[in-house]
Amino acid sequence: MRTLILLALAALLLCSTAVAGSPPVKATLTATTSTPVVNEPWRWTVVVKDARGKPLRAKMKLQILFGTLVVGCWKGTAITQCTGTSPGTWIAFRGKRTGTLTWPQASVGQKLTFRALVVAGGRMLRLRVPVKVQATT
């Protein structure tokens, strides 16, 4: 009897969560490589879709992390030095956004993370690409 009551409560909880929850969102962050070369263009792409594969309206902040510390972020038209818990400006887009970044000499050899904080369909997603910038050959 207890098992039946627990199963009924679990089913009720799942149904209420599915109704009250946000729609499923699929988001990806890809880059040309995880070992970009200093002063050469490095391409990144963020794609956001619903469960059926249709493009969704979204907004994102782009950040560079050193460990858990934000050391760079998108402000207006480029990545600049910044700090804080959620720095940067929001970039609005629908479905897909692509850009390039040129890594500076100071980033060579550092273990960094390129992060996109994406908001879509009522959800916040944290997408990451580990990066170790290489010197020019």
Beta strands, then each sheet from edge to edge (+ up, - down):
strand 1: 25-31
strand 2: 41-50
strand 3: 57-66
strand 4: 69-75
strand 5: 78-81
strand 6: 91-94
strand 7: 96-102
strand 8: 111-120
strand 9: 123-132
sheet 1: 1+ 2- 7+
sheet 2: 5+ 4- 3+ 6-
sheet 3: 5+ 4- 3+ 8- 9+
end
